[in-house]
Amino acid sequence: MFGNIQKQCVRDSLKILAKQRGISVKELKAEIEETIEEACTSDDPEQQAIYQKLFGEKKPTPEEFIYKISKQTKS
């Protein structure tokens, strides 16, 4: 879905965010995974449409999720 440079940037961002929040990267990823689960199982048609547009039937990793969402917010 994205290249090695982008993966490293996302990993670095996760480390920074985890440090700012005073939690481990593992805990942060668990929170992101929970958000992904909520998004892909939502009953809200609008939220489902957005999820489908971004990820289709695939369940993204936390890194893929952050990368894709960050690209969307830049547009």
C-alpha positions as CSV (number, residue, x, y, z in Angstrom):
1,M,0.0,0.0,0.0
2,F,2.9,2.3,0.7
3,G,6.7,2.3,0.4
4,N,9.4,1.9,3.0
5,I,10.0,5.6,3.4
6,Q,6.3,6.2,4.2
7,K,6.3,3.2,6.6
8,Q,9.3,4.7,8.5
9,C,7.6,8.1,8.6
10,V,4.4,6.5,10.0
11,R,6.4,4.5,12.6
12,D,8.3,7.6,13.6
13,S,5.0,9.5,14.0
14,L,3.6,6.7,16.1
15,K,6.6,6.8,18.4
16,I,6.3,10.6,18.8
17,L,2.5,10.5,19.4
18,A,2.9,7.6,21.9
19,K,5.6,9.6,23.8
20,Q,3.4,12.7,23.8
21,R,0.5,10.7,25.3
22,G,2.7,8.9,27.8
23,I,1.9,5.4,26.5
24,S,3.8,2.8,24.6
25,V,3.7,2.4,20.8
26,K,2.0,-1.0,21.5
27,E,-0.8,0.6,23.5
28,L,-1.2,3.3,20.8
29,K,-1.5,0.7,18.1
30,A,-4.1,-1.2,20.2
31,E,-6.1,2.0,20.4
32,I,-5.8,2.5,16.6
33,E,-6.9,-1.1,16.0
34,E,-9.9,-0.5,18.2
35,T,-10.8,2.6,16.1
36,I,-10.4,0.6,12.9
37,E,-12.7,-2.1,14.3
38,E,-15.3,0.5,15.2
39,A,-15.1,2.1,11.8
40,C,-15.4,-1.2,9.8
41,T,-18.3,-2.5,11.9
42,S,-20.2,0.8,12.2
43,D,-23.9,0.8,11.5
44,D,-23.6,4.4,10.3
45,P,-24.0,4.3,6.5
46,E,-21.9,7.5,6.0
47,Q,-19.1,6.1,8.1
48,Q,-19.3,2.8,6.2
49,A,-19.1,4.6,2.9
50,I,-16.0,6.5,3.9
51,Y,-14.4,3.3,5.2
52,Q,-15.2,1.4,2.0
53,K,-13.9,4.3,-0.1
54,L,-10.6,4.3,1.8
55,F,-10.0,0.6,2.4
56,G,-12.6,-1.5,0.6
57,E,-13.0,-4.9,2.2
58,K,-9.5,-4.8,3.6
59,K,-8.8,-4.3,7.3
60,P,-5.7,-2.0,7.4
61,T,-2.9,-2.2,9.9
62,P,-2.5,0.7,12.2
63,E,0.3,2.0,10.0
64,E,-1.8,1.8,6.9
65,F,-4.7,3.4,8.6
66,I,-2.6,6.4,9.8
67,Y,-1.0,6.7,6.4
68,K,-4.2,6.7,4.4
69,I,-6.1,9.0,6.8
70,S,-3.1,11.5,6.8
71,K,-3.2,11.5,3.0
72,Q,-6.9,12.3,3.1
73,T,-6.5,15.2,5.5
74,K,-3.8,16.7,3.3
75,S,-6.1,16.7,0.2
